[in-house]
Amino acid sequence: MLLIYTHKITPRLRYVFKHLCTRVLGIPVKFTTTVEEFIAHDSLKMSYTRQPLGNEIFIRNHDLLFEQGLSDLDINVQDWDGTKCFFSVGERSALPFDIFAASFYLLSRYEEFLPHVKDEYGRFTATESLAYRAQFLQQPVVDIWAYRLKDVLAERFEEFVFPKRSYSIQPVIDVPMAFYFKEKGLMRTIGGTVTDLFRLRLKRLYQRFMVLFNFQRDPYDSFKWIINKQKQFDFKFYVFFLIGDYSTYDKNISVNKKEFVSLIKSVADYCKVGLKASYFSLDDISILKKEKKKMESITNYELEASRNSFSKINLPITYRNLTELEIQSDYTMGYLNHTGFRAGSCTPFLFYDLDYETQTPLLINSYHCMDYALLKHQSQLDKQQELQRLINAVKQVNGTFTAVFHNYSLVNDDERWKGFKQLFTQVLESVNEN
């Protein structure tokens, strides 16, 4: 156990120390404000305050973990031995930066609570982030900083055996539309046919009727391939189905269609199934509750995880609603068009509500690569190299690599998504590489 001496124990301090020390490094932590208890402790210990007590491991604190609410912080990002950090604390500290305050800033998504420019769908974009502007988006800096702390502790406490963790992956498959032609209903099928004729899309018209008359597989139907892949691995894929009502933003098949329900059930026999929350449910908890109940009635087990339509997060409302409905995990935290580490970490972390100054039970599984972000790379080799670079970055800190692919990107018919089956397989096989 690591004992932390500090002048004041706050919810922020407990939250971030437990992430870095316990979740990343695997070391339980305890806090004290009593000097005598700290001196008497004969194992791992460090002080986190303004001045050192003696010659212990001392990290000088920034004020952030002892504040409440939001303030306009002066952040100066600096280079630090191959990575970057901020909240510099001077030479007397065992580390030149307050990694705990910096980690809290990133994990709590402090900057997303502050005023910022949103995109057309109301999303916080990568280019608005400190990590993008300061050029450390491509590194899991929180985990890197935690290992820097481990090095300091290991040097002082040579006899202590640190727990080891290993690299893992969490493949995510997003299903906003299960089928492109099938099960759309009479009116949508007629409308699509008329549109194809009017725009002289004869190839698509031919394909539509070949699918409707069961001569061809639907171009979005990659589920047999997904299930066959799942059978080859012990870890489970997470497949998120959109079952919300048809709208301007969400155009999946009606959940009243027997074949769609049958598809969800068959996937749930092999993979974990979660809810892809519809666009309008993100601000309306009654719609989200209805969708949660629908999914639970299909799968016959309690819903554990969700992922938002359009990868949109409205902090803190989105996560408060998930917490209220007792959904345990979220897989929305990431950027659509940029690879990297939105919250600075490749270790799942709990959501901290800055308005209420409390840690919630909602586990945030941030994703580090979405298939759309790889489209900017022209060649298959470039895509593979970018994916491998991210995998290597996570492996260096023994983290969890989370990648999001769509059901329609795992087909061979569409030129746009050519080679993405191989990219998905590259992620899966990364757990077996030395």
C-alpha positions in Angstrom: 0.0 0.0 0.0 1.1 3.5 -0.8 0.5 6.1 1.9 0.0 9.7 0.8 0.6 12.5 3.2 -1.3 15.7 2.3 -2.5 18.8 4.1 -6.1 18.2 2.9 -7.9 15.2 1.5 -10.4 16.2 -1.2 -12.6 14.2 -3.6 -10.4 15.3 -6.5 -7.3 14.1 -4.8 -8.8 10.7 -3.9 -10.1 10.3 -7.5 -6.9 11.0 -9.4 -4.5 9.2 -7.0 -6.6 6.1 -7.2 -6.5 6.2 -11.0 -2.8 6.6 -11.4 -1.7 4.5 -8.5 -4.4 1.8 -8.3 -5.8 1.5 -11.8 -2.6 2.1 -13.8 0.1 0.8 -11.4 -2.0 -1.6 -9.3 -1.0 -0.2 -5.9 -3.7 0.4 -3.3 -3.5 3.9 -1.8 -4.3 5.4 1.6 -4.3 9.1 2.6 -3.4 10.8 5.9 -3.1 14.3 7.2 -1.3 13.1 10.3 2.5 13.5 10.3 3.0 10.8 13.0 1.1 8.2 11.0 3.1 9.0 7.9 6.5 8.7 9.7 5.5 5.4 11.3 4.6 3.8 7.9 7.4 1.5 6.8 6.5 0.8 3.2 5.7 2.9 0.1 5.0 6.5 1.0 5.2 10.0 -0.4 4.0 13.5 0.5 1.9 15.7 -1.7 1.7 19.1 -0.3 3.5 22.5 -0.4 6.7 21.7 1.6 8.5 18.4 2.3 8.4 17.0 5.8 11.9 15.7 5.6 13.8 13.6 3.0 10.7 11.6 1.9 9.6 11.4 -1.7 7.9 14.7 -2.1 5.8 16.0 -5.0 4.8 19.7 -4.7 1.2 20.2 -5.4 -0.6 22.5 -7.8 -3.8 24.1 -6.4 -6.1 22.3 -8.8 -6.9 19.3 -6.6 -7.8 21.5 -3.6 -10.1 23.8 -5.5 -13.8 23.5 -6.3 -15.7 24.4 -9.4 -14.1 25.7 -12.6 -11.5 28.4 -13.1 -9.5 29.9 -16.0 -6.3 27.9 -15.6 -2.9 29.1 -16.9 -1.5 26.1 -18.7 2.0 26.0 -20.0 2.8 22.7 -21.7 6.5 21.8 -21.7 8.7 18.9 -23.0 9.6 16.2 -20.5 12.0 13.4 -21.7 10.1 12.3 -24.8 6.7 13.3 -23.6 5.0 16.5 -22.5 3.4 17.7 -19.2 2.1 20.9 -17.5 1.7 22.4 -14.0 5.5 22.7 -13.4 6.3 22.7 -9.7 10.1 23.4 -9.4 13.3 21.5 -8.5 12.6 20.4 -4.9 9.8 18.1 -6.1 10.7 14.4 -7.0 9.0 15.0 -10.3 9.2 18.4 -12.2 5.5 18.5 -12.8 2.4 17.9 -10.7 1.3 14.8 -12.7 -1.8 14.4 -10.4 -3.2 17.8 -11.2 -2.4 17.5 -14.9 -4.0 14.0 -15.0 -7.1 15.3 -13.2 -7.4 18.1 -15.8 -7.4 15.5 -18.6 -9.4 12.7 -17.1 -12.2 15.0 -15.7 -12.4 16.6 -19.2 -12.1 19.9 -17.5 -11.7 21.7 -20.8 -15.0 20.3 -22.0 -16.8 21.9 -19.1 -15.4 25.3 -20.1 -16.8 27.4 -23.0 -15.6 26.0 -26.4 -16.6 25.9 -30.1 -18.6 22.9 -31.1 -19.1 21.3 -34.5 -22.3 21.1 -36.4 -23.6 18.2 -34.3 -22.7 19.9 -31.0 -19.5 17.9 -30.4 -16.2 18.9 -28.8 -13.6 18.5 -31.5 -10.0 17.3 -31.3 -8.7 20.7 -32.6 -10.3 22.4 -29.6 -8.3 20.2 -27.2 -5.2 21.1 -25.3 -3.7 17.7 -26.3 -4.1 18.5 -30.0 -2.8 22.1 -29.8 0.2 21.1 -27.6 0.8 18.0 -29.8 0.5 15.2 -27.2 -2.8 13.7 -28.4 -1.0 10.7 -29.8 0.5 9.7 -26.4 -1.3 8.1 -23.4 0.4 10.7 -21.3 -1.5 10.0 -18.0 -0.2 6.4 -18.1 3.3 7.5 -19.1 3.3 9.9 -16.1 2.2 7.1 -13.8 5.1 5.0 -14.9 7.5 7.9 -14.2 6.1 8.0 -10.7 6.6 4.2 -10.4 10.3 4.7 -11.4 10.8 7.2 -8.5 9.1 4.9 -6.0 11.0 1.9 -7.2 14.3 3.7 -6.8 13.6 4.5 -3.2 11.8 1.3 -2.2 13.9 -1.3 -3.9 12.4 -4.2 -2.0 8.8 -3.5 -3.0 7.5 -5.8 -5.8 5.2 -3.8 -8.1 2.2 -5.7 -9.6 2.4 -6.3 -13.3 -0.4 -5.8 -15.8 -0.5 -6.8 -19.5 -1.6 -5.2 -22.7 -5.2 -5.9 -23.6 -7.7 -4.9 -26.3 -11.4 -4.0 -26.4 -12.7 -4.3 -30.0 -15.9 -2.3 -30.5 -18.3 -2.7 -33.4 -20.8 0.1 -34.0 -24.1 -0.8 -35.7 -26.0 2.4 -36.7 -27.6 0.6 -39.6 -27.7 -3.2 -39.6 -28.8 -3.6 -43.3 -28.6 -1.2 -46.2 -31.4 -2.7 -48.3 -33.1 -5.4 -46.2 -35.9 -4.9 -43.7 -36.5 -1.3 -44.5 -40.3 -1.5 -44.9 -42.3 -0.9 -48.1 -42.3 2.9 -48.1 -38.5 3.3 -47.5 -37.8 0.6 -50.1 -40.0 2.3 -52.7 -38.5 5.7 -51.9 -35.0 4.3 -52.3 -35.8 2.6 -55.6 -37.3 5.8 -57.0 -34.2 7.8 -55.8 -31.9 5.2 -57.5 -33.9 5.5 -60.8 -34.1 9.3 -60.7 -30.3 9.6 -60.1 -29.5 6.8 -62.6 -27.8 4.7 -60.0 -28.4 1.6 -62.0 -25.7 -0.5 -60.3 -27.2 0.2 -56.8 -30.7 -0.5 -58.2 -29.5 -3.9 -59.5 -27.8 -4.6 -56.1 -31.0 -3.6 -54.2 -33.1 -6.2 -56.0 -30.5 -8.9 -55.8 -30.5 -8.4 -52.1 -34.2 -8.1 -51.7 -34.7 -11.4 -53.6 -32.0 -13.1 -51.6 -29.5 -13.6 -54.4 -26.9 -11.5 -52.7 -25.9 -10.7 -49.1 -26.8 -7.2 -47.9 -23.8 -4.9 -48.3 -23.9 -3.9 -44.5 -24.3 -7.5 -43.3 -20.9 -8.5 -41.9 -22.3 -10.3 -38.9 -21.5 -13.8 -39.9 -17.9 -12.8 -40.4 -17.9 -10.9 -37.0 -19.2 -14.0 -35.2 -16.7 -16.3 -36.9 -13.9 -13.9 -35.8 -15.2 -13.8 -32.3 -15.1 -17.6 -32.1 -11.3 -17.4 -32.7 -10.6 -15.3 -29.6 -11.2 -15.6 -25.8 -11.8 -11.9 -25.2 -15.3 -10.6 -26.1 -16.1 -8.0 -28.8 -18.6 -5.3 -27.8 -21.3 -4.8 -30.5 -23.5 -1.7 -30.1 -26.9 -1.7 -31.9 -29.0 1.3 -32.5 -32.6 0.5 -31.8 -34.1 4.0 -31.4 -36.9 5.4 -33.5 -36.3 6.5 -37.1 -35.3 10.2 -37.2 -33.3 12.7 -39.2 -30.1 11.4 -37.6 -30.9 7.7 -36.9 -32.1 5.5 -39.7 -31.7 2.0 -38.6 -34.3 -0.8 -39.0 -37.3 -0.9 -36.8 -36.8 -2.9 -33.7 -40.2 -4.4 -34.4 -38.8 -6.4 -37.3 -38.3 -10.0 -36.3 -35.2 -10.5 -38.4 -33.5 -7.5 -36.7 -34.4 -8.8 -33.2 -33.2 -12.3 -34.3 -29.9 -10.7 -35.5 -29.3 -9.0 -32.1 -30.0 -12.2 -30.2 -27.7 -14.3 -32.4 -24.8 -11.8 -32.0 -25.5 -11.7 -28.2 -24.9 -15.5 -28.1 -21.2 -14.9 -29.0 -20.4 -11.2 -28.3 -21.3 -8.7 -25.7 -24.1 -6.5 -26.9 -24.6 -2.9 -25.8 -27.0 0.0 -26.7 -26.1 2.6 -29.3 -28.1 5.5 -27.8 -30.1 7.4 -30.4 -29.3 11.1 -31.1 -32.4 12.4 -29.4 -31.9 10.2 -26.3 -28.7 12.0 -25.5 -30.6 14.9 -23.9 -33.8 13.1 -23.0 -33.5 10.5 -20.2 -37.0 9.2 -20.8 -36.1 8.2 -24.4 -32.8 6.6 -23.2 -34.7 4.7 -20.5 -37.2 3.4 -23.1 -34.3 2.2 -25.4 -32.5 0.6 -22.5 -35.6 -1.4 -21.6 -36.1 -2.4 -25.2 -32.5 -3.7 -25.5 -32.9 -5.6 -22.2 -36.1 -7.3 -23.4 -34.2 -8.5 -26.5 -31.1 -9.8 -24.9 -32.7 -11.0 -21.6 -30.0 -9.5 -19.5 -29.3 -6.2 -17.8 -27.7 -3.6 -20.1 -24.1 -2.9 -19.0 -22.7 -0.6 -21.7 -23.7 2.1 -24.1 -22.3 4.2 -26.9 -23.7 7.4 -28.2 -25.0 8.1 -31.7 -22.6 10.3 -33.7 -20.0 9.9 -30.9 -21.6 12.9 -29.2 -21.2 13.7 -25.5 -22.9 16.6 -23.7 -20.9 16.9 -20.5 -22.1 16.4 -17.8 -25.7 15.7 -18.8 -25.0 12.6 -21.0 -23.0 10.8 -18.2 -25.4 11.8 -15.5 -28.2 10.2 -17.4 -26.2 7.0 -17.8 -25.4 7.0 -14.1 -29.0 7.5 -13.1 -30.1 4.6 -15.3 -27.3 2.4 -13.7 -25.6 1.8 -17.0 -22.1 0.8 -16.0 -19.8 1.7 -18.9 -19.6 4.2 -21.8 -17.6 3.7 -25.0 -18.2 7.2 -26.6 -15.1 9.1 -25.4 -12.9 9.6 -28.4 -12.6 11.6 -31.6 -14.3 10.7 -34.9 -11.7 12.0 -37.3 -8.6 11.9 -35.2 -6.7 9.0 -33.6 -5.3 9.4 -30.2 -6.1 9.7 -26.5 -8.9 12.2 -25.8 -8.6 11.8 -22.0 -4.9 11.2 -22.1 -5.2 7.7 -20.8 -5.5 4.1 -22.2 -6.8 2.8 -18.9 -10.6 2.9 -18.3 -11.4 5.5 -15.7 -14.5 6.6 -13.7 -16.3 9.8 -14.6 -15.8 12.7 -12.2 -18.6 15.2 -12.2 -17.0 18.6 -11.8 -20.3 20.4 -11.0 -21.1 18.1 -8.1 -17.4 17.5 -7.2 -18.0 13.7 -6.9 -16.7 10.5 -8.5 -19.5 8.6 -10.2 -19.6 4.8 -10.8 -19.7 5.2 -14.5 -16.6 3.6 -16.2 -15.4 5.5 -19.2 -13.7 3.3 -21.9 -12.2 5.9 -24.2 -11.5 4.7 -27.7 -8.2 5.5 -29.5 -9.0 4.8 -33.1 -12.2 4.8 -35.2 -12.3 3.4 -38.7 -13.2 6.9 -40.1 -10.0 8.4 -38.7 -8.0 5.9 -40.8 -9.6 7.0 -44.1 -7.4 10.1 -44.2 -4.5 7.7 -44.9 -4.5 6.9 -48.7 -2.7 3.6 -48.8 -3.4 0.4 -46.9 0.2 0.4 -45.7 -0.2 3.9 -44.2 -3.4 2.8 -42.4 -1.6 -0.3 -41.0 1.3 1.8 -39.9 -0.9 4.4 -38.1 -2.8 1.6 -36.4 0.4 -0.2 -35.3 1.8 3.1 -34.0 -1.2 3.5 -31.7 -1.0 -0.2 -30.6 2.7 0.2 -29.8 1.9 3.4 -27.8 -0.6 1.5 -25.6 1.7 -1.6 -25.3 4.5 0.6 -23.9 2.3 1.3 -20.8 0.5 -2.1 -20.8 -2.8 -0.4 -21.3 -6.1 -1.3 -23.0 -6.4 -0.5 -26.7 -9.9 0.3 -27.8 -10.8 0.5 -31.5 -14.2 1.2 -33.0 -15.2 -0.3 -36.4 -18.6 -0.2 -38.0 -20.4 -3.2 -39.4 -20.3 -1.7 -42.9 -16.5 -1.1 -42.8 -16.0 -4.9 -42.3 -17.3 -5.8 -45.8 -15.3 -6.2 -49.0 -17.8 -4.9 -51.5 -17.3 -1.1 -50.8 -14.2 0.4 -52.3 -14.1 3.0 -49.5 -13.7 0.3 -46.8 -11.4 -2.0 -48.7 -8.8 -3.6 -46.4 -10.6 -2.7 -43.1 -11.2 -6.4 -42.4 -7.5 -6.8 -42.3 -7.1 -3.7 -40.1 -9.6 -5.1 -37.6 -7.8 -8.4 -37.7 -4.5 -6.5 -37.0 -6.0 -5.2 -33.8 -7.2 -8.6 -32.7 -3.9 -10.3 -33.4 -1.9 -7.6 -31.5 -2.6 -9.4 -28.2 -0.5 -12.3 -29.5 2.5 -10.3 -30.6 5.7 -10.1 -28.4 
